[in-house]
Amino acid sequence: MMTSIRSIRWQEWVVLLAAVIMLLLFAPLPGKGADGSEPKSYILGPGDVIQISVLDMDEIGKYPNRIDLRGFINLPVVGRLEAAGLTADQLQAKIEERLKSELKDPDVTVSITEMRSQPVSVLGSVGQPGVQQVQGRKTLMEVISQAGGLRQDAGYAIRIARLKEWGPLPLEGAKDDETGTYSMAEVGVSEVLEGASPAKNIQVKPNDVITVPKGKLVYVMGAVKKSGGFVLGEKEQVTVLEALSMAEGTAAFAKQSQVKILRKTGDPEKRVEIALNVGRILDGKDKDVPLEAEDILYVPVSGAKRVLARGAEAALSVGSGIAIWRGAGR
């Protein structure tokens, strides 16, 4: 909340304290920066809603004021005046000038409570990447939902870049980019989706850039029930057993004692092999092993098990045929 530069009287302290309590209870009004102030450069326009209060003139601050399509507002005592094309500070000065005939030292506060349609870029693994026109107070997940929600290949983190004029992002680890133009931070998908950290589901601001990178993959191949690439999603890392679980387990003829992890090296054409005995891991005799992004978990086929499995299938097929033949001959 912005206050006049002049000295603050005791009545103003009461008003300011009440406002702080309201902000703490109900969260910052839309249009406020991370520190509770509007950016100096934001230009008011038709559709914006502003709250104007004047010390010792309660009739002006009773209701919010929406700037009409022509860019004007109507205020008690002040009358009709043009607000479009001005910053909040400039409008504040304009109202103070108008009130000098009514008050000796008019103390005016102008704050933005709702902004007209504002562009927010949502990129990456969302249903409809691009620029979303956002109006009013919207949270991070509301804007992502408006962009079609997260795709199945979405990773475990959401990145946000915000113009510095709005103040630093209210997230842990926020830092400036190389040019000092943007404040940048990252938040975990699960933290906001599951409601574990509601404060991280921050309010978006005009020209925010929200990026949802694709999730990193691990691959499970060979004698498994469902081979393929699996997105790490909300996890930065999975273990061998977790990867096998995503692949719906090993097949009946898998050779669990000779499983391999094929891991990338500095040479993109070469991979290092890491031998595993999944049977021992399943029995709790060996520790589960974490996989890295782009690892290939290969489960070889046991020739003997496959022969036995095929023999059992053949026997079952013959037995079923005999049973059907006998039933038909009765």
Backbone torsions as a table, in degrees:
resi	resn	phi	psi	omega
1	MET	NA	134.4	-177.5
2	MET	-92.8	143.2	177.9
3	THR	-124.5	161.8	179.7
4	SER	-67.4	155.4	-178.9
5	ILE	-71.8	-24.7	-176.3
6	ARG	-65.0	166.6	-178.4
7	SER	-61.6	149.3	-175.2
8	ILE	-97.9	122.8	177.8
9	ARG	-81.3	170.4	-174.8
10	TRP	-65.6	-31.6	177.5
11	GLN	-63.7	-36.0	179.8
12	GLU	-67.6	-35.1	176.8
13	TRP	-60.5	-39.5	179.4
14	VAL	-63.3	-46.0	179.3
15	VAL	-62.5	-43.9	-179.1
16	LEU	-63.6	-41.7	179.5
17	LEU	-63.9	-42.3	178.3
18	ALA	-62.2	-40.4	179.8
19	ALA	-65.2	-40.8	178.8
20	VAL	-62.4	-41.1	179.1
21	ILE	-62.8	-42.2	179.1
22	MET	-63.4	-39.9	179.4
23	LEU	-65.0	-39.6	180.0
24	LEU	-67.0	-34.3	-178.0
25	LEU	-78.8	-37.4	-170.5
26	PHE	-116.9	7.2	177.9
27	ALA	74.5	160.5	-175.3
28	PRO	-63.5	146.0	175.8
29	LEU	-68.6	149.6	177.7
30	PRO	-61.8	145.2	-178.1
31	GLY	97.0	-8.5	178.3
32	LYS	-88.5	147.9	175.6
33	GLY	-80.8	-179.8	-177.9
34	ALA	-60.8	-29.2	-179.6
35	ASP	-97.0	10.6	177.0
36	GLY	89.5	7.1	-178.0
37	SER	-116.1	151.5	176.0
38	GLU	-77.3	149.9	175.2
39	PRO	-67.5	138.4	-176.0
40	LYS	-61.5	-27.8	-172.6
41	SER	-89.8	-5.6	-176.2
42	TYR	-68.4	127.0	-178.1
43	ILE	-99.3	124.9	178.8
44	LEU	-67.8	150.1	179.8
45	GLY	-153.1	173.5	178.3
46	PRO	-55.0	134.7	-179.5
47	GLY	98.6	-21.5	176.0
48	ASP	-66.7	144.5	174.7
49	VAL	-111.3	128.0	-178.1
50	ILE	-123.8	149.2	175.4
51	GLN	-108.9	122.4	-178.8
52	ILE	-117.9	128.5	176.6
53	SER	-130.5	144.1	-179.9
54	VAL	-128.4	125.0	179.6
55	LEU	-59.9	131.5	179.5
56	ASP	69.2	18.5	175.1
57	MET	-143.8	74.1	-171.9
58	ASP	-63.3	-26.1	-176.0
59	GLU	-64.4	-22.5	-179.9
60	ILE	-79.3	-33.9	-173.6
61	GLY	-95.8	15.0	-176.4
62	LYS	-67.4	-41.7	-173.3
63	TYR	-130.9	152.9	172.6
64	PRO	-66.5	158.0	-179.3
65	ASN	-121.8	124.1	175.3
66	ARG	-94.2	130.9	177.9
67	ILE	-72.1	125.6	-174.8
68	ASP	-74.5	177.3	-174.0
69	LEU	-63.3	-21.7	178.1
70	ARG	-91.4	-3.8	176.4
71	GLY	93.8	14.9	-176.4
72	PHE	-111.1	158.7	170.0
73	ILE	-129.6	157.1	176.1
74	ASN	-118.6	126.5	-179.6
75	LEU	-124.8	143.5	172.7
76	PRO	-57.7	143.9	179.1
77	VAL	70.3	-50.8	-177.5
78	VAL	-70.2	-40.9	-177.5
79	GLY	90.4	-158.2	-176.4
80	ARG	-88.7	130.0	176.5
81	LEU	-147.5	155.4	-176.8
82	GLU	-84.2	127.4	-179.9
83	ALA	-110.6	-28.1	-178.8
84	ALA	-62.8	139.9	179.4
85	GLY	90.0	-1.1	179.8
86	LEU	-111.6	155.6	168.1
87	THR	-82.2	169.7	178.1
88	ALA	-60.8	-39.2	179.1
89	ASP	-64.5	-41.3	-179.6
90	GLN	-66.9	-39.4	177.3
91	LEU	-66.1	-39.8	177.8
92	GLN	-57.9	-45.7	179.8
93	ALA	-64.9	-36.3	-179.6
94	LYS	-66.3	-41.1	178.7
95	ILE	-68.1	-41.2	178.6
96	GLU	-59.8	-39.0	179.0
97	GLU	-63.5	-40.8	179.5
98	ARG	-65.3	-33.2	-173.5
99	LEU	-87.5	-3.3	-177.3
100	LYS	-63.1	-23.6	177.0
101	SER	-78.8	-15.4	-178.5
102	GLU	-105.0	-35.5	-178.1
103	LEU	-125.1	144.1	-179.6
104	LYS	-65.9	-43.3	-177.3
105	ASP	-138.1	73.7	-174.3
106	PRO	-60.5	132.1	-179.9
107	ASP	-114.9	103.8	-172.4
108	VAL	-112.4	139.7	174.0
109	THR	-124.3	129.9	176.9
110	VAL	-121.6	123.9	176.6
111	SER	-132.3	150.5	-178.9
112	ILE	-92.8	124.1	179.9
113	THR	-105.3	-21.7	176.9
114	GLU	-154.8	131.3	-179.1
115	MET	-100.8	151.2	176.3
116	ARG	-63.5	175.2	-178.5
117	SER	-48.1	127.4	-172.3
118	GLN	-131.4	138.4	-176.2
119	PRO	-78.7	132.9	173.0
120	VAL	-131.9	126.2	-179.4
121	SER	-88.8	126.8	176.5
122	VAL	-121.2	114.8	-171.4
123	LEU	-122.3	163.4	174.0
124	GLY	94.2	-141.6	-171.5
125	SER	-84.0	65.7	173.2
126	VAL	-125.8	164.5	-175.4
127	GLY	-62.3	-40.5	-177.8
128	GLN	-133.4	77.2	-179.2
129	PRO	-64.3	147.0	179.5
130	GLY	144.6	-161.1	-179.1
131	VAL	-90.3	125.0	176.5
132	GLN	-104.5	131.7	175.7
133	GLN	-89.0	112.3	-174.0
134	VAL	-108.1	135.3	178.0
135	GLN	-125.3	134.9	179.0
136	GLY	80.5	-159.6	-173.9
137	ARG	-87.7	115.2	-178.4
138	LYS	-130.9	141.5	177.1
139	THR	-92.3	171.0	179.9
140	LEU	-55.3	-49.5	-176.8
141	MET	-72.3	-29.5	175.5
142	GLU	-64.4	-39.6	179.1
143	VAL	-69.8	-40.3	177.0
144	ILE	-63.7	-39.3	176.5
145	SER	-62.9	-40.9	177.6
146	GLN	-62.6	-27.7	178.5
147	ALA	-87.9	16.0	176.7
148	GLY	96.4	2.8	178.1
149	GLY	77.6	176.3	-179.1
150	LEU	-78.1	139.0	174.5
151	ARG	-80.9	167.8	-179.1
152	GLN	-65.2	-25.3	-178.9
153	ASP	-91.2	11.6	-179.8
154	ALA	-67.0	144.5	179.3
155	GLY	-81.2	-165.3	-173.8
156	TYR	-95.8	1.3	-175.4
157	ALA	-134.8	151.8	173.6
158	ILE	-119.1	130.4	-179.6
159	ARG	-105.8	137.3	-179.6
160	ILE	-125.4	134.3	173.5
161	ALA	-122.9	130.0	-175.3
162	ARG	-131.3	137.5	176.5
163	LEU	-57.7	136.3	-175.8
164	LYS	-62.8	-20.3	179.9
165	GLU	-63.3	-19.1	176.9
166	TRP	-89.1	1.6	-176.7
167	GLY	88.1	171.2	-180.0
168	PRO	-67.3	149.6	176.4
169	LEU	-61.1	135.5	-178.9
170	PRO	-80.8	53.5	-179.3
171	LEU	-132.2	145.9	178.5
172	GLU	-62.5	135.6	178.6
173	GLY	84.4	6.6	178.9
174	ALA	-62.4	138.7	179.5
175	LYS	-146.4	161.4	179.8
176	ASP	-80.2	152.0	174.1
177	ASP	-77.8	179.4	-174.8
178	GLU	-61.6	-30.4	-177.6
179	THR	-87.6	-12.9	-176.8
180	GLY	77.4	11.1	-178.1
181	THR	-86.7	-34.3	-174.4
182	TYR	-118.9	149.8	166.7
183	SER	-99.7	132.0	-173.4
184	MET	-126.0	143.1	179.2
185	ALA	-156.8	170.1	-178.4
186	GLU	-134.6	142.0	179.1
187	VAL	-134.7	143.6	-179.7
188	GLY	-73.6	139.4	179.5
189	VAL	-58.4	-46.2	-177.0
190	SER	-64.9	-29.5	-178.7
191	GLU	-63.3	-36.7	-179.6
192	VAL	-95.1	-32.4	179.9
193	LEU	-68.5	-41.0	-176.3
194	GLU	-89.9	-3.1	178.7
195	GLY	72.8	16.0	-179.2
196	ALA	-67.9	-31.3	179.6
197	SER	-133.9	77.1	-176.5
198	PRO	-55.7	-32.5	-177.9
199	ALA	-64.5	-21.2	-179.5
200	LYS	-82.3	-11.2	174.2
201	ASN	-84.3	71.8	-167.2
202	ILE	-74.1	162.7	173.4
203	GLN	-74.5	136.9	177.0
204	VAL	-82.1	158.1	178.2
205	LYS	-126.3	160.3	178.9
206	PRO	-54.8	137.8	176.9
207	ASN	68.8	15.0	169.6
208	ASP	-59.9	145.4	174.1
209	VAL	-116.2	113.7	-177.7
210	ILE	-108.8	122.5	-177.3
211	THR	-122.3	130.2	176.0
212	VAL	-113.0	97.2	-178.5
213	PRO	-66.1	153.1	174.4
214	LYS	-63.9	145.9	178.1
215	GLY	-71.7	149.7	175.6
216	LYS	-76.9	152.9	-173.8
217	LEU	-111.3	151.6	162.0
218	VAL	-123.7	149.6	-175.5
219	TYR	-116.5	137.4	176.6
220	VAL	-121.9	119.1	-173.6
221	MET	-128.3	164.3	174.9
222	GLY	95.8	-139.4	-172.7
223	ALA	-82.4	67.8	174.7
224	VAL	-128.3	164.3	-175.9
225	LYS	-76.8	-26.2	-179.1
226	LYS	-144.7	91.5	-178.0
227	SER	-83.3	159.4	177.9
228	GLY	146.2	-172.0	177.5
229	GLY	-94.8	138.6	-177.8
230	PHE	-123.7	128.5	-178.4
231	VAL	-74.2	133.3	177.0
232	LEU	-64.9	-27.2	175.9
233	GLY	60.9	-123.8	-175.1
234	GLU	-80.3	-2.1	179.1
235	LYS	-105.1	139.2	175.7
236	GLU	-79.0	-19.3	-173.3
237	GLN	-155.3	143.4	172.7
238	VAL	-126.4	160.4	178.4
239	THR	-97.9	173.5	178.6
240	VAL	-58.9	-46.1	-178.6
241	LEU	-66.7	-35.9	177.0
242	GLU	-66.0	-40.0	178.1
243	ALA	-65.2	-41.7	177.2
244	LEU	-64.9	-34.0	177.4
245	SER	-65.3	-41.3	176.8
246	MET	-63.8	-29.6	177.7
247	ALA	-87.5	11.0	177.4
248	GLU	64.3	25.4	173.8
249	GLY	89.5	171.2	179.7
250	THR	-80.0	154.7	176.9
251	ALA	-75.5	167.5	-176.6
252	ALA	-62.8	-28.9	-177.3
253	PHE	-103.3	23.5	179.0
254	ALA	-73.4	144.7	175.8
255	LYS	-99.1	85.6	-171.5
256	GLN	-66.0	-21.3	-177.0
257	SER	-80.2	-10.4	-176.0
258	GLN	-127.9	39.0	177.3
259	VAL	-73.4	148.9	-178.9
260	LYS	-131.4	145.1	167.6
261	ILE	-103.7	125.1	176.8
262	LEU	-104.1	111.5	-171.3
263	ARG	-115.2	139.3	179.4
264	LYS	-63.6	149.2	175.2
265	THR	-120.9	-169.2	176.9
266	GLY	-64.1	-27.7	177.0
267	ASP	-90.1	114.6	-176.3
268	PRO	-61.4	-17.8	-179.2
269	GLU	-92.9	-2.2	-177.9
270	LYS	-124.1	149.0	174.7
271	ARG	-131.9	146.7	176.1
272	VAL	-92.7	144.0	-179.8
273	GLU	-100.1	133.7	176.2
274	ILE	-121.1	115.9	-176.3
275	ALA	-80.4	141.9	-179.8
276	LEU	-136.6	152.2	169.6
277	ASN	-116.2	94.6	-176.0
278	VAL	-64.3	-31.6	178.3
279	GLY	-58.9	-42.5	179.9
280	ARG	-69.3	-34.8	177.1
281	ILE	-65.8	-42.4	179.0
282	LEU	-64.0	-34.2	179.5
283	ASP	-80.3	-5.5	-179.2
284	GLY	81.5	10.1	-179.2
285	LYS	-83.5	-29.2	175.3
286	ASP	-119.8	153.9	178.8
287	LYS	-74.1	147.5	173.8
288	ASP	-65.2	148.8	-173.9
289	VAL	-113.0	129.6	177.5
290	PRO	-73.7	142.4	175.3
291	LEU	-99.9	151.0	175.6
292	GLU	-103.2	160.1	177.6
293	ALA	-55.5	138.8	179.7
294	GLU	75.4	4.8	173.6
295	ASP	-66.2	148.9	171.6
296	ILE	-113.2	120.3	175.6
297	LEU	-97.6	112.9	-175.6
298	TYR	-109.2	124.0	179.1
299	VAL	-109.1	109.4	-176.1
300	PRO	-73.9	165.6	180.0
301	VAL	-94.7	135.5	173.8
302	SER	-89.2	117.1	-178.2
303	GLY	-59.0	-43.6	-178.1
304	ALA	-63.2	-43.2	-179.5
305	LYS	-64.7	-37.2	-179.7
306	ARG	-66.7	-41.3	178.1
307	VAL	-60.5	-45.2	179.4
308	LEU	-63.3	-41.0	-179.5
309	ALA	-64.1	-41.0	179.3
310	ARG	-68.8	-36.5	177.6
311	GLY	-63.9	-41.5	179.4
312	ALA	-65.2	-39.8	178.8
313	GLU	-64.1	-41.6	-179.8
314	ALA	-64.9	-43.2	180.0
315	ALA	-62.8	-40.9	179.6
316	LEU	-65.1	-38.5	179.6
317	SER	-65.9	-44.5	179.0
318	VAL	-63.7	-44.7	-179.7
319	GLY	-61.4	-40.4	179.6
320	SER	-66.5	-38.6	179.8
321	GLY	-65.0	-42.0	179.1
322	ILE	-62.0	-42.6	-178.3
323	ALA	-64.1	-41.1	179.0
324	ILE	-66.8	-41.4	-179.8
325	TRP	-61.9	-43.7	-179.6
326	ARG	-64.4	-39.1	-179.2
327	GLY	-66.2	-34.1	-177.9
328	ALA	-74.2	-27.4	-175.9
329	GLY	-83.0	-6.6	-178.9
330	ARG	-77.1	NA	NA
